[in-house]
Amino acid sequence: MLHGDVSCAAVEDGVMEDQHQPLILERIEKESERTWKTILSQRLKKHCSCTPERAKSKILGFIPVLKWLPRYQARDWLMGDVMSGLIVGILLAPQSIAYSLLASQDPIYGLYTSFFSSIIYTLLGTSRHISVGIFGVLCLLVGQVVDRELALAGYLTESRSIRGNDSSILLAGNDSDGVECDRSCYAITVGATITFTAGVYQVLMGFFQVGFVSVYLSDSLLSGFATGASLTILTSQIKYLLGLKIPRPQGWFTLFKTCYGVLTNLGNTNMCDLITSLVCLAVLIPTKELNDRFKSKLKAPIPFELFVVIIATLASHFGRFDAHYGSAVAGDIPTGFLPPQVPSWSLIPNVAVDAFSIAIVGFAITISLSEMFAKKHGYTVDANQEMYAIGFCNILPSFFHCFTTSAALTKTLIKESTGCQTQVSGLVTALVLLLVLLVIAPLFYSLQKCVLAVIIVVNLRSALRKFTDVPRMWRANHIDTSIWLITMATSALVNTELGLLVGVLVSAFCVLGRTQQAQVLELGRATTREHYEDLVSYKGLHTHPGVAVFRYEAPIYYANQRLFKKSLYKCVGLDPVKEKTWSLKFQKKKRQEEATGALNMKTDEKGADATASVTLMADKKSSRSLHSLVIDCSAVLFLDTAGVNALKEVHKDYRELGVTVVLAQCNTSVLDTLERGGYYTNQKAGDPRENQMMFFTITDAVRYVQSLRAPNGDCESKRES
């Protein structure tokens, strides 16, 4: 029970106030702690019991399409879904082929990936607007692992491999033991294994209800990671723009290694690829800018990428660029689907760590985009169900020669701007890709790889534009901008996966650092009402004679408990530890002088009476008598054992100097921690007034400590000025 009991009216500013009525609230007694057996039994009963209603709810929750499809309003929604699905499908076809290069896969596998992920997310996803498919950053991460495993398996590097390469190995650790697997086959085997493992991670995270982890990946962190990865993607495509056949570097500092490789091989530039790249860039960059500028006036973006792909393919086919100029082309893209194949179990230990980072990035991008568009359009998404959805978008397609997928911002924006209403648009996109897979895909045989690289580079514009926003971001928030810069630089210059880890660690240290920067503030009361604020920040506040009020705006825990005490002692102007040390020295000197018979011993006001009121030097020109401290704990979110001990030490140290310390405005969790930590039992024994030293308001605390100084319980006739 907490209150602010006073025996007389407080006198402030020379005016007698009405007698203060204490506020008394009794805490609700908590039930006795349940044993772990009881908790486990109740949870098993809750989750394992099965009723028809519960089974129906579970099925509808796991397969959301069964819930929203029966309520589908075809008259109002169908046209928008069909239009957005068609547009996204048309744009996705060339992009799927292009991003296959980034993942070190043949073009057909990119089409497979986009096709299967569109269908599965329609069935399991809760977001109506996001477009799930190939995402550049994930393709880069997958491609790095694929190239590493290809090198370890002994395949020829890309610079030496040619079409019709005879190099092959026996695919081990699979159901197809003893079957020869060439470079392309082994590449998709590695990619599918990574995808399967990442999907398992995501499903497990959904099963254990850890969708909340997305809150630890801030927008600045994800943006910096995406921008840094975009720089790596940009440099990785330069070799295709120039027609160079150099291997993708492995390990750290790949950006520098790539630039070095390009510079040392500039003499081998393929002029046909270079000219084609420049022409395509000259066409796509301004046309994409026009699309962005007039997107509010256009009912749908003009698919310039598709036009460029068609024209470039025709030019390469009739000009025989591959035969006459040695230009690298997409090659044979088969129609239909390959038979399903299980991932290579023996590769899982090799890619398990890489798959975990890929799983985290894929989920974080998906959930952040889904929540953003859900908030914009007024509906909700389930983070754990999104984990299931994106997990199965990886697990099931991995058996059909696909690689990792997630939501993609550019295609999601296009999908939303073209009238998308529900997930039906994803089915329409899948139908467009199915048409490409069954009929159109072989027509892209002569498409130059440099054109695909141009498409990738042009689509990096939005991520690279973030550099122009750095000054604005810096003005808005220095800490968020620092996280962005560190994450971006690490991802681009050192290692992509390491950039994500460094970003998370820097974000965590920034949060800890903010608690380390908190300082104790002295508060003053407003003239016209009972409200206390920082004396340094506001004018017209006044203090109470003999009573100082302080606030600490951070939790008090093991990492900052020393800083809390140091800051408090500095703000009060009195360090009780130093005072105690000085007092001991003074007493020792006094005894020595008495022993020698010295009669003219000098006295000092500080050591005259250790239990008397202490003089607080507010500045060099003035001083005031201090007998009580009130600590406002309203901003203290939590305490740990070290924090409770710090408050005990503060209370004990000041009590030895005759200064009363009381706490005000503690939340219930802080009160419970103080009680469990024995804060009350360590207060001064024998003084009933010190048994309840907690107050709901600062005013109660101030009036209480003022009453302690009243002689014989009588009120002071007037307040000291």
N, C-alpha and C positions, 0 to 999 in steps of 0.2 A: 504494500500500500504506500503510495507516494503522496506527499503533500508539502505545503509550505506553511507550517504552523508558526504563527507569531503571537506574542502575548500582548502587543500594544500596537498602536497605529504608528506608521512610519511618518516621519516629518521630512518633507522635501521642499526646498526653496522657501523655507520660512512659513509654509502653509500646512496646517494640520489636515491630513487626509483621513477619510473614514477608515474605521478599523478594517483591516484586510481579512477577508473570509477565505480560509484555506480551501483549495480544490482537492477533493479526496476522491480517488478512483481506486477500486479494488480490481486486481488482476484476476482473470478467470483461471481457475486451477486447471492445469492440463492433466489429461488422462495419464495414468501410469504407462511407462514405456513398454511397448509390446516386445515380446521375444522374437528372435529371428525366425523361429519355427512358426509362430503365429503369422508373421508377415508373409513368409514363403507360402504357407498354406492358403492364406487369403488370396494371394496373387495367382497361385495355380488354379484355385477355384474360379477366380474371375476370368482368367484367360483360357481355361480349358473347358469350362462349361459351354454346352452347345444347345441352343434353342433355335427354333425356326426363324425367329426374328433376328437373333444374333448372327446366324449363318447368312441370312439374306443381307444384313448390313455389312458383313465382312466381304461378301462377294461383290456387292455394289461399290464398296470402298476400294477394293483392289482392282476392279475393272470399271472405271468411271463411265466408259461409253454406254454401259447398260443403264446408267442413271440419266444421262442427258440426252441420249439419242431418242428415246420415246417422246421426249418433250420438244423435239426439234421442230422449229417453225419454218417449214420449207418455203412458204410464200414470202416471208420477210428475209430469210437468211441465205437461201440457196444460191441466189445470183451472186451475192458478195463472196461466198465461199468458192464458187466455181471460178470467178474471175481471179481472185487472189491465188488460188491453187494453180491455175494455168500460167499466170505470170511468173510465180516462183518456180514452177517446173521448167519453164523455158529458160530462165536465168540459171537454174541449178544444173542443167545438163552440161553446158560447157565448163562451169565451175567445178563440177564433180570430176570431170576429166582432168582439169588443170591441177586441182589440189591432190590428185593421185601422185603427181610428180613430187610434191612436198613430202608425202608419206613413203616415198621410194616404192611405189606400186605401179602396176600397169593400169591404164585408164579404165578398163572395164570394172575394176574393183571399186573405184570411186562411185560409179553408177549403181553398183550393187548396194553400197553402203547407204547412199541417199534414199534408194528405193525402200529397203527394208526398215530403216529407221523412221521414215515418214509413216508407214503403216502401223508399226508397233506403238509409236507415241500417240497416234490417234486413238488407239484402244486403251492405253494405260495412263496418258497424261492428263493433268488437270488444268493446264493453261490453254486458253482458246486461241492464243495469238502467236506463240513462239514457233519458229521453224527449226526443227531438229534435223541435223544432217552433218555435212562436213564442215569443220571449223579449222581455220588456218593454224592456230596455235597448237591444237591437238595433233594435227597432221605433222607439224614440225617435230613434236615430241615423239610421235610414233616413228617418223622417218629416222630420227637419230638412233633410236634403239634398233630398228631394222638394219641400218647400215653397220652398226656395231656387231650385230649377230651374224650378218653376212661375212664380215671380215673374219670373225672368229671361226666361221664354218669353212673358210678357205676358198670362197668364191672370188673370181676375178673382180678387181675394182672396176668402177664404172668407166674409168678412162680406158680400160683395156677390153671391156666387154663389147661384143658386137652381136648383131642379130644372127641367129643360127649358132650361137655359142654352144659348144659341146660339153662345157663344164657342168657337171651334175654330181649330186651325192645321193646316198640312200637316206631317205627320210626316216629317221629313227624316233623311237618314243611315241609312235602313233599307231593307229589301227591299220595303217597302210605300210607296215614294216616291209622293207625290201623293195619299195617302189622308188624308182629314180625321180629325183626332184631337181629341176634346174634352178637357176638364180631367181627367176620370176616366181616360181612355185614356192621356193623357200622363203622369199620375201613376204608373200601373203600368209604363209604359215606362221611366221614370226608376228606379223601384224595381227592376225586373228587370235593368236595366243595372248598377246598383250590385251586385246580387246576383251576376250573372255575373262581374263584375270581382273581387269579393271571393273568389268560389269559385276563380277562376284563381290568385289569390295563394296560397290555401290549398293547392291542388294542387301548385303550384310549390315551396312550402315542404316539402311531403311528398316531392316528387321529389328535392330537394336534401338530404333527411334533416336538416332543422333542427327536428325536433320538440322538441329540447332547449330551445328558447327559452322553453318554458312555465315552466321553473324560475326564470326571471328575473322572473316575475310572481308575487309572493308573495301569500299568503292575505290579509294585511292590505291590500295594494294593491288586489286584486280586490274585497274586501269594501267598502273605502272608495269605490272607483269605482262599485260597484253601489248603494251607499247614496246617494251624491251624485246619480247618475242617477235614482234613485227620487224624490228631492225634486223634480227637474225634471219627471218624469212626473206627480207629484202636482199640481204647479201647472198643468201643461198641461191637466189634466182638469177644473179648476175651471170653466172656461167652459162645458163640457158640463153639469156639475152645475147651473149657474145658467141654462142655456139662452141664453148670450150668443153672438153671432156676431161674433167678433173674430179677426183673423189671428194666426197663430203668429209671434212675433217671431223675427228672424234675428240672427246674429252672437253676440257675447259678451254676458254678463249677461242671458241670456234669462229667468232666474227673476225678476229685478227688473222687467224689461220686461213680463212676463206679469202680475205682481202689479199693476203700475201700470195696465195695460190693463183688468184686472178691476175695480179700484177706481173707475176713471173711467167704467165702463159699468154700475155696479151698478144704476143707475136703469132699465136695460133688461132686468132679470132677468125671465125667464119663470116665473111663479109655478107653472104646471103642472109644469115640469121640476124646479123647486126642491122642490116637495112630493113628487114622485115620487122624487127623489134621497134626500130625508130618510127616506122610508118604507123604501126599499130598503136604505139604510145601517143603519137600525134593525133590519132583519130579518137582513141578512147578517153584520154584525159579531159579534153574540152567537152566531149559529148556527155560524159558522166557528170561533169560540173553543170551542164545545162539541165540534166535530169534532176540534180539536187536543187538547182535554183527554181525551177518551175514545177517542182513536185506537187505544190498546192493547186496548180492549175491543170495538171495532167491527171486524167483518171487512172492511168497506169504508166509506170516508167517504160520508156522505149528500150527494148532489148538490144542495145548497140553491141554488146558482147557477142550475141548470137550472130548478128550481121557480120561482124569482123571474123568470127570463126568460119562462117560459110564462105565468105570471099577469100580468106586466106587459104582455106582448104582447096577451093577451086584453082587458085593461082598456083599452089604447090603441086597439085595433081597434073595440071596441063603443062606446067613449066618443068616438071620432073626435078624439083629442087633437091630431092634426096639423092638421085642418081648423078645429076650434073654438078651439083655444088657440095655434096656431102652433108646436106642439112639433116639434122635429126628430126624424125617425124614420129607421130604417135604409134604407127604400125598397125598390125592387125588387131581389131577389136571384135571379138566374136559376138554373135547374137545368142539370145537365150540365156540359160542359167547353167552353171556347172553343178555337178552333183555335190551334196553336202559332205563336209569332211570335219572330223573332230579336231580340236586344237592339239598341238603337240605337248603332251604332258611333261616331257623331259625338258622343255624350254621354260616352263613356269618358274622354277627357281631362279633362272637367269634374269627374268623380266619382272619378278614380283615387286621389287622396290620401285622400278620405273612405272609399273602399272598403278601403284598406289598414288603417286603424284599425279598421274594422268587422270585417275578416278576423281581425285579432289578437285582438280582444275575443271574437269567436265561438269561435275555436279555444281560447283560454285557458279560457273557461267550460266548454267541452265536455271538454277533457282533464282539467281539475281535478276535475270531477264524475265522470268515468269512472274516474280513478285512485282517487278516494275510495271509490267503491262497489266497485271491484274489490278493493281492499285489505280492505274490510270483509267481503267474501264469499269471499275466498281464491282469486282468479284474477288473471291479468295482462292488461293492455291494451297495445297497440302505439301509441305516440304518433304515429309517422309514418303508420300506417294510419288512425288517427283523423283526421289531417289530410286524407288522401284522402277519407275518408267524409264529413266535414263539407263538404269542398270540392265534392264531387259532389252533396251535398244542396243546394248553392247553384247549381252550374252547370246541371244538368239541369232543375230546376224553373224556372229563369229563362226558359226557352223556353215555359213554360206559365203565364205571368202570376203568378209568385210573387215574394216578397221574402225577405230574408235570414233564416236560421234558425240555431239552435244548441241545445244542451241547456238545459233549464229545470229549476231546482232543485225548485220546488214539485211539478210533475208527476212528476219523477223520484222524489221521496219518496213520493208517492201510489202510483206504480207499484211501488216496492219493498215498501211496506207491505201491498199487496193481493195478494201472492203471486207476483210476477213471477219467472220462472226463466230465460228466454232472450229473444232478440230476436223470437220469434214473437208476443209481446204487441204489438209494433209493427204487425204485419200486422192483428191484430184491431182495433187503434185505427184503422187506415186503412179497414177495412171499415165501422166505425161512421161515420166521416166521409164515406165514399162514399154511405152511405144518406142522410145529411143533404144532400149535394150533389145527389143524384138525385131526392129526394122532399120532404124537410122544409124545405129552405132558403127557398122562397117564402113559407112561413108566418110568417117573421120580418119581413115587410114593415112592420108597424106597430110594431115594437120601437123604443122611444125611445132615442136616443143617450145620454141621461143615465143610463139603466140600464146601458149598456155601460161608461160612465165609472165608475159605482159598482163594477162588477166589477173594473176595473183598479185602482181605489183600494184596495179591500179586499184585493187580492192583494199590495199593497205592505207589508202589516203586518210580515212577517218581516224585510224589509230595514230598515224604520224602527225596529224593535225594537233594532237594533244600537246606537242611541244610549244605551239603558239599560245596555249592556255596557261603555261607555267607562270608568267607574271601575275595573271589574275588569280590563279590558285594560291600563289605566295601571299598576295595581299589578303586573301580570305582566311587562310589558315597555314601558318608556317609548319606545323607538325605534320599535317596531312601531305603537304607538298614535299617535305623531307622524306616521308615514307614512299611517296610516288617516285622521287628521284633515285633513292637508294635501290628500290625494287627494280626500276627500269634499268639502271646502270648494271646491276648484278646480272639480271636476266640477259641483257644484250652483250655485255663485255666479258662475263665470266662463264656462266652456265645457266641455261634456261630453268631447269628444275631447281638449282640452287637459289635462283632469284626468288622463287615462290617461298622457299624456306626462310631465306633472309628477310623477305618482306613480313612474314608472320612474326619472326623474332623481333624485328625492329618495331613492329606495331605493339607487341607485348611490352617491350622495354620502354616505349613511349608512354604507355599507360602507367607502368611502374614509375617512370621518371616524373610524371605529373604529381604522384603522391610524394615524391621526394622534394618537389619544388614548393609544396604547400608551406605557408608560414602562419604562425599564430598572429591573430589580429586583435588589437584592443578595440572594444566597442564602446560607443556612447549612446545615450538615450536622447530621442527626439524631444523637443520642448513640449509639444502639445499632446503627445500620446505615448503609450508604453511600448515603444518600438526601439530596438537597438540595432545599430549598424556600425560599419568600420569608421573609425575617427579620421583615417587618412583619406577616405573616399568621399565623405559628405561633410558639408558645413553645418554649423548651428547645433551640433550635438554636444551634450555635456556629460560629465562623469559624476560619480558619487564620491563624496569624501570618505576616504578609508576603504573603499570597495573598488576593485578593478574587475572588469568583465572582459573575457577573452574568448575567441572562437578559433577552432582549428578546422579547416575546410578540407579534410581528407580522412580516410580510415587510419586507425592507429594499429599497426601490426609490426611484425618482426623487422621489416625492411626500413621503417621510418620512425620507430619508437625513440631512438636516440635523437633524431632530428627534431621530433616533437618536443622532447624535454629541453633540448638546447634552444630551440626557437622560443619556447615559453619563458625560460629563464631570461633570455635576452630581452624579450618584449616586456616582461615584468620589471626588468632592471635589477634583478636580484637573483644571484645563483646561490641557492641554499647550501650546496656542497662546498663551494668556496667560502661561504660565510662560516660554515661549521669548522672548516680547516683553520680559518683565521681566528675563530673563537678559541679553538684548542691551543693555538700558538700564543694567543693573548693570555689565556689562563696559565699556561706554562711560564710565560714571562712574569706574570703577576706573582706566582709562587716563588720564582727565583728572587724577585725584588723583595718580597716579604721575608724570605730567608736571610737576605743580606741586610735587613733592617731599613730598607729604603722607605721613607715616609712621603716623599714627594712624587709618588707614582702618578703618571699621567693617566687620566681616564678617557675612555672613548665611548661615545654614545652607542656604537654598534655592539660593544661587548658588555655594556653595563647590565643588561638583563636579557638573557637569551629568549625569555618568554614574553618580552614586551613587544609592542607594535614595532614594525620595521619601517624605516623611512625609505620610500621609493623615489629615486631621483628620476623625475620625468624628463628633465633636461638640465643643462648646466646652470640655468638661472632660477629654477623653481623646484620645489619639492613638496610632497604631500604625504601624510601619514597613511600607511597601508596596513589593514588588519585582516582583510578577507579577499579571496579570489573566487570568482564565479567563472566556470568554464562552460561555455555554450557548446553542447555536443550535437546540435541539430544537424551538422554537416558530417558527422562521424557515422559512416554507413555501417561499419562493423569493427569489431575488436578481435584480436587473437590473444593467446596467453601472454605474449610479450607486451601487447598493448595494455592489458589489465595490469600487469606488473609495473608498467611505466606510470600508470595513474596511481597505483599504490605508492610508488616511490615519491611522486610529486606530492601526494597527500601527506606522507610521513615526513618528508624533508621540510615542507613549509610549516607543518604542525610544530616541529621542534623549534621553529623560529617564532611561534606565536601567531602564525597566519592561518586562518581557516580556509579550506578549499572545499567548494561544493560544485556539483555537476548539475546542469540544467538541460532540459529538452532532449533527453536520451530516447532513442526509439526502443521498441520492445526487445529487439534482438540484442542490442547493446546492453540493456538491463539484464537480460538473461545471462549474457556472457560475464557481466560483472558479478552477478550472484554466484554463478558456477565457479568463477575464479577466486571467490573469497574476498572480494573488495570490501563488503560490509563488515565482515568479521575482523578485519584488520584496522578498523577505525578505533578511535580512542575509547578505551573501556571506562565504564563508570559515568560517562556523560550521556544521559538519555537523549539529549538534543542531537547527538551525532549518530543516533541509530538510523535516522531517516534523512540522508543528506542528498536526496535526489528530488528535483523539482521539475514540474511541467513547463514552467515559464521562467524567463530570466527575472521578471519582476518579483515572483515569489521568492526566488533565491536571494535577490538583493535585499528584500525586506526581512528575510530570515536572518541573514548575517548582520544586518543593521540592528536587529533586536538583541543579538548576542552581546553587543557593546553597550546596551542601555544599562545604567547602574541600577541594581536591585529590581530589574524588570520594568523600571519607569522609562517613559519616553524622553528622548532628548527634547529640550525646549525648542531648539531650532537646529537647523542643519548648518554645518560649518561651511563657510563660503571660502 
